Amino acid sequence: MEVYLDNNATTVVDPKVYEEMKPFFCDIYGNPNSLHKFGSGTHPKMVEALNFLYAGINAADEDDVIITANATESNNTVIKGIWIDKILNGDKKHIITSEVEHPAITATCKFLESQGVAVTYLPVNEDGVLEASLVRDFIKEDTALVTIMWANNETGKIFPIKEIGAICKEFGVPFHTDATQAIGKVTVDVQDCNVDYLSFSAHKFHGPKGVGGLYIRKGFGLTPLLHGGEQMGGLRAGTVDVASMVGMGWAMKLATSTMAIAYEKNHVSKLRDKLENAILELPETVVIGGKDNRTPNTTLISFRGVEGESMLWDLNQNGIGASTGSACASEDLEANPVMNAFGSDSELAHTGVRFSLSRFNTEEQIDYAINVIKNAVTRLRGISSSYAYTPSCHKSSL
Ligand SMILES: Cc1ncc(COP(=O)(O)O)c(CN[C@@H](CS)C(=O)O)c1O
């Protein structure tokens, strides 16, 4: 049996999404910017896709949603656009983010620091969540941007976006959120949360890889990252991948309906809880960051005495795909920076395994995975030269 439990890394394309994409490869293939019918023939489904994207995040008609290649590009567009407009060509000097952002945020902020920008990396608490009051403590007259993720890709922890948005609005500071791990898992409402910029990637919610979006509230336009064309109103040059844009729109529609979010909360979360609770029956296992306030599909579990990579190998041999944290760090054998950020000891930070489910997982798959995981832990601990079970340490969550 094959069981895919790494949906925070990427997801399968929904068959309905794939069907909607097919016509735009060999039938409706014109360039959307061409004036002839081969080009204009793409417009109706592109407009439909944009309408789905606006509805999925409750964007107002007067706002912009531009099509990018992925959340990484969207994140870079916001941070570098703010740098150019508000810092290089303005009187601002400072950016606020968190210690547990995806590298697409952290590395971009590090680049800005190398260019002389002051960046505050707000710490998270022992549960891996950032307290909104910290934003108020560090926001300043010269703060150009606050950028805080909606949900963490490793722990699933959900951040207080509505509170942070209210603080940013009060201080007149633009607010960006990387919602890559929130779309399709929790309700995302840019108007209710006072969000000015929001990033997402289609392949996180059963759309195709290589296409993403950036929401830009009316009046918050930025110098573009990519120049050289009038696409997206000049906010993102380059011929649009029509098939992927249509696919992303349909993926957003299918993932964000009230029924879809309810399914995540009622069905997917139950499968996640079943997997998690079965694993926690094993001694010296712990949910990193605890069980509260998480996206419904994610659990990051430490198996003391079992190296994360060894566990992944065992699982892979039995047809199960998971990860030790974000896929982009999977080659890196350093301790997980997110786990370090909230004080995990170094051994714990090397023994985490992330399981992230989707609406395509079944109870039969979870039952199979539980059996394989329990056998793998027993085997790996049995051959470990350093592991000895110490009953006093058995905690089920931090
Ligand atoms: C919060 C967050 N923000 C941005 C990205 C980047 O998405 P791209 O489509 O690769 O550009 C990701 C992708 N996180 C994957 C791959 S590193 C994970 O395994 O956790 C993310 O989780």
The ligand as a Tripos MOL2 file, in Angstrom:
@<TRIPOS>MOLECULE
LIG
   22    22     1     0     0
SMALL
NO_CHARGES

@<TRIPOS>ATOM
      1 C1          4.7100   28.6190    4.6160 C.3       1 LIG1
      2 C2          5.3440   28.3940    3.2810 C.ar      1 LIG1
      3 N1          5.6840   29.4800    2.5440 N.ar      1 LIG1
      4 C3          6.2590   29.3270    1.3350 C.ar      1 LIG1
      5 C4          6.5250   28.0720    0.8120 C.ar      1 LIG1
      6 C5          7.1560   27.9700   -0.5640 C.3       1 LIG1
      7 O1          6.2120   27.4280   -1.4660 O.3       1 LIG1
      8 P1          6.6950   27.2730   -3.0260 P.3       1 LIG1
      9 O2          5.4670   26.7770   -3.7550 O.co2     1 LIG1
     10 O3          7.8260   26.2590   -2.9950 O.co2     1 LIG1
     11 O4          7.1750   28.6280   -3.4670 O.co2     1 LIG1
     12 C6          6.1760   26.9240    1.5510 C.ar      1 LIG1
     13 C7          6.4860   25.5580    1.0300 C.3       1 LIG1
     14 N2          6.8080   24.6360    2.0790 N.3       1 LIG1
     15 C8          7.0580   23.2720    1.7040 C.3       1 LIG1
     16 C9          8.2680   23.1560    0.7950 C.3       1 LIG1
     17 S1          9.6650   23.8640    1.5260 S.3       1 LIG1
     18 C10         7.2030   22.3850    2.9570 C.2       1 LIG1
     19 O5          7.5770   21.2040    2.8040 O.co2     1 LIG1
     20 O6          6.9070   22.8920    4.0610 O.co2     1 LIG1
     21 C11         5.5710   27.0950    2.7920 C.ar      1 LIG1
     22 O7          5.2170   26.0280    3.5290 O.3       1 LIG1
@<TRIPOS>BOND
     1     1     2 1
     2     2     3 ar
     3     2    21 ar
     4     3     4 ar
     5     4     5 ar
     6     5     6 1
     7     5    12 ar
     8     6     7 1
     9     7     8 1
    10     8     9 2
    11     8    10 1
    12     8    11 1
    13    12    13 1
    14    12    21 ar
    15    13    14 1
    16    14    15 1
    17    15    16 1
    18    15    18 1
    19    16    17 1
    20    18    19 2
    21    18    20 1
    22    21    22 1
@<TRIPOS>SUBSTRUCTURE
     1 LIG1         1 GROUP 0 **** ****
